[in-house]
Amino acid sequence: MTQMTLTFDAVSEATPGPKWAARWARSWPSYEAWFIARGGDNGPSRTDCRTAIERYMPELTTVYDRLVAVAGGSDRAARFLSTWCPPTYLGGCSLAAIASKKHVRLVRNYDLSPELNEGLLLRTQWLGRPVMGMVEFLWGLSDGINDAGLSVALAYGGRSETGVGFGITTIVRYVLETCNTVDDALAVLDRVPSHMAYNLVLADASGRTASVEMAPGGGMTKMPLAVATNHQGGAPAADRPTFTRTFERRSHLEKLQIKPRKLNRQFLKAPLLQDRYEQGFGTLFTAEYDPKALTLGLTLNGERWDQALDNFTEGQRVVNYANNSGLAQSIDAPYGDVDWSKAASVDWTRVAQDYADGKGQNISAYFPHADTGTQRFA
């Protein structure tokens, strides 16, 4: 039966140290299993991975070296943490940014199974500047904000083909560590290749917003509206569009004519809010970024958890997605006991096909046997 709870941790650590090491120790066994199962050992060498970081993200080289050292320094860990030409991973999200003369908001829904998300909100100062955001792959970010007010969020672009490039979560991390404005970020995104198709929405404190489509292996296309779901224009057909309802969600976002402060409400109801948790596609959290106030408001199954970049509070919330009352229980303990090892074991291709054929099952039915491929999330 699908696990219907997820523990969210808010953790602050200026440089990678004991807290990050504890997270690594808890999470690496699952990631390592995924990495091996998806052919990561056959990817680029450790030397090639570090060379790619030096070439495309030189400012992050020292941070990467420290993370590898804290992780124990193994060859596999070094290659995994580089996210250079990683195995494929899929997911689903809705994104939008709106600005007026006084207000700016970037809002995202993160849609997946409760068993397949890290649930980590991390505040860092790895290159001196404060950055906070939702973590993936232990140091990358699915969304976040920095001290200049630049905010970024990603959505899977809807096709599983790959090219030579970085995992998108590392690119988002790099943008927030090194850029101040949307224009700065666009210049970075135009030169740093993504290994898969991804859509990004950006906003900054000046009120500038943007949306771009990242092509596998490099290439960025600017889009006319600062919205995104899980398909791209002028590209091959999106994977599992019926399952993700990407066109329905995109159409809704394109028609919105509302003030920035009301944007978050749209993400808390249909068609943007997803509730198919047992099928592996439910809204795990809604993140509302305010680039002017430097704040993040997380809505976890109906309950709001507010954080500020300059007033960050560590804590924990345990969310029960089977609980329709929407309560997210607060806990003082620094870390939860959630086992998300199943993140390495869902065959999403089969999930999508069964759903399209009207034969969708509880997500636990898709945990594979030893000889079945796996996919990760994004």
C-alpha positions as CSV (number, residue, x, y, z in Angstrom):
1,M,0.0,0.0,0.0
2,T,1.3,3.5,-0.8
3,Q,2.9,5.4,2.0
4,M,0.7,8.5,2.4
5,T,2.9,10.5,4.8
6,L,6.0,12.7,4.0
7,T,8.3,14.4,6.5
8,F,9.5,17.9,5.6
9,D,12.7,19.1,7.3
10,A,13.8,22.8,7.4
11,V,17.6,22.8,7.9
12,S,20.1,25.6,8.0
13,E,23.8,25.0,7.6
14,A,26.1,27.7,6.1
15,T,28.6,25.3,4.7
16,P,28.4,21.5,4.1
17,G,29.0,19.9,7.5
18,P,27.5,17.6,10.1
19,K,23.9,18.3,9.1
20,W,24.5,17.7,5.4
21,A,26.6,14.6,6.3
22,A,23.7,13.2,8.3
23,R,21.3,13.7,5.4
24,W,23.8,12.1,3.1
25,A,24.2,9.1,5.4
26,R,20.4,8.7,5.5
27,S,19.8,9.1,1.8
28,W,22.8,7.8,-0.1
29,P,21.9,4.1,0.1
30,S,18.7,4.8,-1.9
31,Y,20.4,7.1,-4.3
32,E,23.2,4.7,-4.8
33,A,20.8,1.9,-5.6
34,W,19.1,4.1,-8.2
35,F,22.4,5.2,-9.7
36,I,23.6,1.7,-10.1
37,A,20.2,0.4,-11.4
38,R,20.0,3.2,-14.0
39,G,23.5,2.6,-15.4
40,G,25.2,5.4,-13.6
41,D,28.4,3.4,-13.3
42,N,28.6,3.4,-17.1
43,G,28.5,7.2,-17.3
44,P,31.3,9.8,-17.5
45,S,34.4,9.2,-15.3
46,R,35.0,11.1,-12.1
47,T,37.6,13.2,-13.8
48,D,35.3,14.1,-16.7
49,C,32.5,15.0,-14.2
50,R,34.7,17.4,-12.3
51,T,36.1,18.9,-15.5
52,A,32.5,19.6,-16.6
53,I,31.9,21.5,-13.4
54,E,35.1,23.5,-13.8
55,R,34.1,24.3,-17.4
56,Y,30.5,25.3,-16.9
57,M,30.1,26.1,-13.2
58,P,33.6,27.1,-12.0
59,E,32.3,28.9,-9.0
60,L,30.8,25.7,-7.6
61,T,34.0,23.7,-7.9
62,T,35.1,24.2,-4.3
63,V,31.6,23.5,-3.0
64,Y,31.5,20.3,-5.1
65,D,34.9,19.2,-3.8
66,R,33.7,19.8,-0.2
67,L,30.5,17.9,-0.7
68,V,32.4,14.9,-2.2
69,A,34.8,15.0,0.8
70,V,32.0,15.1,3.4
71,A,30.2,12.3,1.5
72,G,33.3,10.1,2.0
73,G,35.1,10.7,-1.3
74,S,34.2,7.6,-3.2
75,D,34.3,7.5,-7.0
76,R,30.6,6.7,-7.3
77,A,29.6,9.5,-4.9
78,A,31.7,12.0,-6.8
79,R,30.1,11.1,-10.1
80,F,26.6,11.1,-8.6
81,L,27.1,14.5,-7.0
82,S,28.3,16.1,-10.2
83,T,25.0,15.3,-11.9
84,W,27.0,15.4,-15.2
85,C,25.1,13.1,-17.7
86,P,23.1,11.4,-14.9
87,P,20.5,8.7,-15.4
88,T,17.0,9.8,-16.4
89,Y,14.3,11.0,-14.0
90,L,10.8,12.2,-14.5
91,G,8.1,14.1,-12.6
92,G,5.4,16.7,-12.9
93,C,4.8,20.3,-11.7
94,S,2.9,23.6,-12.4
95,L,4.7,27.0,-12.3
96,A,3.8,30.6,-12.8
97,A,5.2,34.1,-12.0
98,I,3.2,37.4,-11.9
99,A,4.4,40.9,-11.1
100,S,2.8,44.3,-10.6
101,K,4.3,47.6,-9.6
102,K,4.3,46.7,-5.9
103,H,4.3,42.9,-5.8
104,V,6.0,39.9,-7.3
105,R,5.2,36.2,-6.8
106,L,6.5,32.9,-8.2
107,V,4.4,29.9,-7.3
108,R,4.9,26.2,-8.0
109,N,3.1,22.9,-7.3
110,Y,5.3,19.9,-6.9
111,D,3.4,16.8,-8.0
112,L,4.5,13.3,-7.3
113,S,4.1,10.3,-4.9
114,P,4.7,11.0,-1.2
115,E,7.3,8.2,-1.3
116,L,9.4,9.9,-3.9
117,N,10.4,13.3,-2.5
118,E,13.2,14.3,-0.2
119,G,11.2,16.8,1.8
120,L,14.2,19.0,2.6
121,L,14.1,22.8,2.7
122,L,17.7,23.8,3.1
123,R,19.2,27.3,3.8
124,T,22.9,27.6,2.9
125,Q,25.7,30.2,2.4
126,W,28.0,28.0,0.4
127,L,29.4,30.8,-1.7
128,G,28.8,33.5,0.9
129,R,25.3,34.5,-0.2
130,P,22.2,33.1,1.5
131,V,20.1,30.7,-0.6
132,M,17.1,28.6,0.5
133,G,15.1,26.1,-1.5
134,M,13.7,22.7,-1.8
135,V,16.5,20.1,-2.3
136,E,16.8,17.3,-4.8
137,F,19.8,15.1,-5.3
138,L,21.1,16.2,-2.0
139,W,22.4,19.6,-3.1
140,G,20.5,20.6,-6.2
141,L,17.2,22.6,-6.0
142,S,13.8,22.1,-7.5
143,D,13.0,25.7,-6.6
144,G,14.6,28.4,-4.5
145,I,15.4,32.1,-3.8
146,N,18.6,34.0,-3.0
147,D,19.5,37.2,-1.1
148,A,19.0,39.3,-4.3
149,G,15.4,38.1,-4.6
150,L,16.0,36.0,-7.6
151,S,13.6,33.0,-7.6
152,V,13.6,30.0,-9.8
153,A,11.4,26.8,-10.1
154,L,11.6,23.9,-12.5
155,A,9.1,21.5,-14.2
156,Y,9.8,18.4,-16.2
157,G,9.6,19.1,-19.9
158,G,7.6,16.1,-20.8
159,R,10.1,13.9,-22.8
160,S,12.6,11.4,-21.6
161,E,15.3,11.8,-24.2
162,T,18.7,12.8,-22.9
163,G,21.7,14.7,-24.1
164,V,25.1,15.7,-22.7
165,G,24.5,18.0,-19.8
166,F,23.9,18.5,-16.1
167,G,20.9,17.5,-14.0
168,I,18.6,20.5,-13.9
169,T,18.6,20.7,-10.1
170,T,22.3,21.5,-10.1
171,I,21.8,24.2,-12.7
172,V,19.1,25.8,-10.6
173,R,21.5,25.7,-7.6
174,Y,24.2,27.3,-9.7
175,V,21.9,30.1,-10.9
176,L,20.9,31.0,-7.4
177,E,24.4,30.9,-6.1
178,T,25.8,33.2,-8.8
179,C,23.0,35.4,-10.3
180,N,21.2,38.5,-9.1
181,T,18.6,39.0,-11.7
182,V,16.5,37.2,-14.3
183,D,18.7,38.5,-17.1
184,D,21.8,37.2,-15.3
185,A,20.1,33.8,-15.0
186,L,19.0,33.7,-18.6
187,A,22.6,34.2,-19.7
188,V,23.7,31.2,-17.5
189,L,20.9,29.0,-18.8
190,D,21.8,29.8,-22.4
191,R,25.3,28.4,-21.9
192,V,25.0,25.6,-19.4
193,P,23.5,22.4,-20.9
194,S,20.7,20.4,-19.3
195,H,20.7,16.7,-19.8
196,M,16.9,16.5,-20.2
197,A,14.0,18.7,-21.3
198,Y,13.0,21.0,-18.5
199,N,10.9,24.2,-18.2
200,L,12.0,27.0,-15.8
201,V,10.1,30.0,-14.5
202,L,12.0,32.9,-13.0
203,A,11.3,36.1,-11.1
204,D,13.4,38.8,-9.4
205,A,12.9,41.7,-7.0
206,S,12.6,44.2,-9.9
207,G,9.5,42.5,-11.1
208,R,11.1,40.9,-14.1
209,T,9.7,37.4,-14.9
210,A,10.5,34.8,-17.5
211,S,9.9,31.3,-18.6
212,V,12.3,29.1,-20.7
213,E,12.4,25.7,-22.2
214,M,15.7,23.8,-21.8
215,A,16.5,21.3,-24.5
216,P,18.4,18.0,-23.9
217,G,22.1,18.5,-24.5
218,G,21.9,22.4,-24.5
219,G,19.7,25.1,-26.0
220,M,17.3,27.5,-24.3
221,T,14.0,28.9,-25.7
222,K,12.4,31.9,-24.2
223,M,8.6,31.6,-23.8
224,P,6.1,34.5,-24.1
225,L,4.4,33.8,-20.7
226,A,5.9,33.1,-17.3
227,V,4.1,29.8,-16.9
228,A,5.0,26.2,-17.3
229,T,3.7,22.6,-16.9
230,N,5.0,19.3,-18.3
231,H,5.3,19.8,-22.1
232,Q,7.2,22.0,-24.5
233,G,6.3,23.8,-27.7
234,G,7.7,22.7,-31.0
235,A,9.1,19.5,-29.6
236,P,8.2,15.8,-29.8
237,A,4.9,14.9,-28.1
238,A,5.0,15.0,-24.3
239,D,5.3,11.7,-22.4
240,R,2.1,10.6,-20.5
241,P,0.2,13.9,-21.1
242,T,-3.1,12.3,-20.1
243,F,-1.6,11.1,-16.8
244,T,-0.1,14.5,-15.9
245,R,-2.9,16.6,-17.4
246,T,-0.2,19.0,-18.5
247,F,-2.3,20.6,-21.3
248,E,-5.3,21.2,-19.0
249,R,-3.0,22.8,-16.3
250,R,-1.2,25.0,-18.9
251,S,-4.4,26.2,-20.4
252,H,-5.6,27.3,-17.0
253,L,-2.4,29.1,-16.2
254,E,-2.4,31.0,-19.5
255,K,-5.9,32.3,-18.9
256,L,-5.1,33.7,-15.4
257,Q,-5.6,37.5,-15.0
258,I,-5.0,38.1,-11.4
259,K,-2.9,40.1,-9.0
260,P,0.4,38.5,-7.7
261,R,-0.9,38.2,-4.2
262,K,-3.8,36.0,-5.4
263,L,-1.7,33.7,-7.5
264,N,-1.0,31.2,-4.7
265,R,-4.8,30.5,-4.3
266,Q,-5.0,29.2,-7.8
267,F,-2.4,26.5,-7.0
268,L,-4.5,25.3,-4.0
269,K,-7.4,24.1,-6.1
270,A,-8.2,22.2,-9.3
271,P,-7.0,21.9,-12.0
272,L,-3.6,22.8,-10.6
273,L,-3.9,20.9,-7.3
274,Q,-3.5,17.1,-7.8
275,D,-4.8,14.5,-5.4
276,R,-3.9,11.2,-7.1
277,Y,-1.3,10.2,-4.5
278,E,-1.8,6.5,-4.8
279,Q,-1.3,6.7,-8.5
280,G,1.9,8.6,-7.9
281,F,0.7,12.1,-8.9
282,G,-0.4,14.3,-6.0
283,T,0.6,17.8,-5.0
284,L,3.2,17.3,-2.2
285,F,3.7,21.0,-1.6
286,T,2.9,24.5,-3.0
287,A,5.8,26.9,-2.8
288,E,5.1,30.7,-3.0
289,Y,8.2,32.8,-3.4
290,D,8.2,36.6,-2.7
291,P,11.3,38.1,-4.4
292,K,10.8,41.5,-2.7
293,A,10.3,40.2,0.9
294,L,12.8,37.2,0.4
295,T,10.3,34.8,1.8
296,L,8.9,31.3,1.0
297,G,5.5,30.1,2.0
298,L,5.1,26.3,1.8
299,T,1.5,24.9,1.8
300,L,1.6,21.3,2.9
301,N,-1.8,19.7,2.4
302,G,-3.6,22.8,3.4
303,E,-1.3,24.1,6.2
304,R,1.0,27.0,5.6
305,W,4.6,27.0,6.7
306,D,6.3,30.4,6.3
307,Q,10.1,30.9,6.1
308,A,12.2,34.0,5.5
309,L,15.7,34.0,4.1
310,D,16.9,36.4,6.9
311,N,14.8,34.8,9.6
312,F,14.9,31.1,8.9
313,T,13.6,28.7,11.5
314,E,14.6,25.0,11.6
315,G,11.8,22.6,12.2
316,Q,9.8,19.7,10.8
317,R,6.3,18.9,9.5
318,V,4.9,15.5,9.0
319,V,2.2,15.5,6.4
320,N,-0.5,12.9,6.0
321,Y,-1.9,13.0,2.5
322,A,-4.7,10.6,3.4
323,N,-5.9,13.1,5.9
324,N,-8.5,15.4,4.2
325,S,-8.4,17.9,7.1
326,G,-5.1,19.1,5.7
327,L,-3.1,19.1,8.9
328,A,0.7,19.1,8.8
329,Q,1.9,18.1,12.2
330,S,4.8,20.2,13.7
331,I,7.6,18.4,15.4
332,D,10.7,19.7,17.1
333,A,13.0,16.9,16.1
334,P,15.6,17.9,13.5
335,Y,15.2,14.9,11.3
336,G,12.3,12.5,10.5
337,D,12.3,8.7,10.1
338,V,10.7,8.5,6.7
339,D,11.9,5.8,4.5
340,W,11.9,7.0,0.9
341,S,14.1,4.3,-0.5
342,K,11.3,3.4,-2.9
343,A,12.3,6.5,-4.9
344,A,14.6,4.2,-6.8
345,S,12.1,1.6,-7.8
346,V,9.1,2.9,-9.7
347,D,8.6,2.0,-13.4
348,W,7.0,5.2,-14.6
349,T,6.7,4.1,-18.1
350,R,4.4,1.3,-17.1
351,V,2.5,3.6,-14.7
352,A,1.8,6.0,-17.6
353,Q,0.8,3.3,-20.0
354,D,-1.6,1.7,-17.6
355,Y,-3.2,5.0,-16.7
356,A,-3.7,5.8,-20.4
357,D,-5.3,2.4,-20.9
358,G,-7.6,2.9,-17.9
359,K,-5.8,0.3,-15.8
360,G,-4.1,2.5,-13.3
361,Q,-3.3,0.8,-9.9
362,N,-2.1,1.8,-6.5
363,I,1.5,3.0,-6.9
364,S,2.9,0.2,-4.8
365,A,1.9,-2.2,-7.5
366,Y,4.6,-0.8,-9.6
367,F,7.5,-1.5,-7.4
368,P,9.7,-3.7,-9.7
369,H,11.4,-7.0,-9.2
370,A,15.2,-7.2,-9.3
371,D,15.2,-7.3,-13.1
372,T,13.0,-4.3,-13.7
373,G,14.3,-0.8,-14.6
374,T,13.8,2.1,-12.3
375,Q,13.3,5.9,-12.7
376,R,13.9,8.8,-10.4
377,F,11.8,11.9,-9.8
378,A,12.2,15.6,-10.5
